[in-house]
Structures are given as C-alpha cells and as structure tokens.
Amino acid sequence: MKKKKGIKIGIVVCILIFMVAMMFSIYKFGVINPISSGIGMLRVLVTNTDYVVVQRFPYRVVFANPEGSQDALDNYMKKRGFEELESMQMGSTLIYCKDNTVEKINYTVNGYYSMWSWQ
C-alpha cells in the first residue's frame, strides 16, 4: 500500500515540475515545450552550434550563439529566400521580405544566447 502511495506522490511531483518548467519556458522564451527549449539552450551553450530551431508552431523561435548571431540570422533567412529590409527595421524587430511575404523577427541577444522569435 505504501509503495502505491509513493508512486502516486512521485508522479504528482513530476507533473508539478513539468508544469513549472512549462510556465517558465512560456514566460521567458515564448516556447510551449520546455524540453525543446532546454535542449536547444544546452546545444547553444555547450556546443558550437550556430542556431537551433526550438519551436515551429504557432510561431518560429530560434536560439543562436550570441557571437555572430546577426550574420547567422541573415544567412538563415537567405537560405529560405528572404532579404532584409533595413529601411523598415523597427528597433529590435527585423523585417525580411520574399516576393509578397513579409516576416517580422524580434531579435534579442545577451551574453549567453541570442533569440529570434517570429511575430
């Protein structure tokens, strides 16, 4: 009987930890999946990965190495066929255009990582 109670308490604790991690991930990064954001952050911080796409839906979020992240973003968007419209830039919101498609990207950077989030 005590074994079942211990298992139930363990499951509840795991669920609570996951929910707190999910709330932190949504609040800090705008990413719904805390596992994806955690693994993405580790890949950027520990390895020499230039960037990691951590969320594609409902909007794209990318973590990047802070060194050269502006160039990495430009290269990423050029691979997708977009060109930056520097004259339309609004603070930290960068605007890229491809044919009739416009994408607005909120670009933030600190000493540990850079985050690109689509609007």
Summary of the structure (lengths in Angstrom):
residues: 119
radius of gyration: 18.3
end to end distance: 51.7
largest distance: 68.7
contacts: 311
relative contact order: 0.13
helix: 46%
strand: 27%
